[in-house]
Amino acid sequence: NLAEVDETIPYHVALKPHWEEFADALDDFDLILDVMPDDAEPCFQISTIELPVNVFMMIMKSLTGKSFRHYKFINNDFGRYGVLAVIDLMDSNQYLQSLTLSDNFIDEEDEG
């Protein structure tokens, strides 16, 4: 069961085209969010998947302006620039009710 996986799935460069396709699909996701009932609580979550900052930024760009009410980014290791992108994402979403950031490693170089 993937929901019970404790280890982070490592990133591999061969997956980049799939992440690009995923980001492209997110670009059109407003069509789905627009037809959801007003009391729906749309949530976007990526957990236990290592995402290099360039892939994470691509996803963040596609999520900008989307009306998700909840975001969860857990154990993705996207670093300081990923956290900054999440802050920009928060600013672009007037519907945001909650944000979970957990276990996202920031390396020593980023700490400076």
PEPE-V250365 format. One record per residue. N is the residue number from 1. SS is DSSP state (@ for helix, = for strand, . for the rest). D_LAST is the distance of its C-alpha to the last C-alpha in Angstrom with 2 decimals. Layout:
# PEPE-V250365
N_SS_D_LAST / N_SS_D_LAST
This chain:
# PEPE-V250365
1_._38.56 / 2_@_35.17 / 3_@_34.48 / 4_@_34.44 / 5_._32.03 / 6_._29.24 / 7_._27.54 / 8_._25.31 / 9_=_27.21 / 10_._25.33 / 11_._24.92 / 12_._27.30 / 13_@_27.55 / 14_@_31.25 / 15_@_30.43 / 16_@_28.78 / 17_@_32.19 / 18_@_32.74 / 19_@_29.45 / 20_@_30.49 / 21_@_33.88 / 22_@_32.43 / 23_@_30.32 / 24_@_33.51 / 25_@_35.46 / 26_@_33.02 / 27_@_33.70 / 28_._37.26 / 29_._36.59 / 30_@_37.43 / 31_@_41.04 / 32_@_40.88 / 33_@_38.94 / 34_@_41.50 / 35_._44.43 / 36_._43.04 / 37_._44.77 / 38_._43.29 / 39_._42.73 / 40_._40.76 / 41_._37.23 / 42_._35.56 / 43_=_32.47 / 44_=_30.06 / 45_=_28.39 / 46_=_26.58 / 47_=_26.04 / 48_._25.47 / 49_=_25.05 / 50_._22.09 / 51_._21.22 / 52_._19.07 / 53_@_17.24 / 54_@_20.08 / 55_@_22.73 / 56_@_21.08 / 57_@_20.76 / 58_@_24.42 / 59_@_25.43 / 60_@_23.56 / 61_@_25.42 / 62_@_28.66 / 63_@_28.06 / 64_._27.43 / 65_._30.37 / 66_._31.90 / 67_._33.49 / 68_._32.18 / 69_._32.19 / 70_=_29.88 / 71_=_26.82 / 72_=_25.57 / 73_=_22.70 / 74_=_22.70 / 75_._21.24 / 76_._20.34 / 77_._16.89 / 78_._15.99 / 79_@_12.22 / 80_@_10.11 / 81_@_12.48 / 82_@_15.34 / 83_@_14.57 / 84_@_14.49 / 85_@_17.76 / 86_@_19.22 / 87_@_18.76 / 88_@_20.67 / 89_@_23.17 / 90_@_23.81 / 91_@_24.55 / 92_._27.03 / 93_._29.03 / 94_._31.37 / 95_._32.85 / 96_._29.78 / 97_._30.65 / 98_=_28.06 / 99_=_24.77 / 100_=_23.69 / 101_=_20.21 / 102_=_20.24 / 103_._18.91 / 104_._16.52 / 105_._14.10 / 106_._10.41 / 107_._9.55 / 108_@_7.16 / 109_@_6.05 / 110_@_5.57 / 111_@_3.83 / 112_._0.00
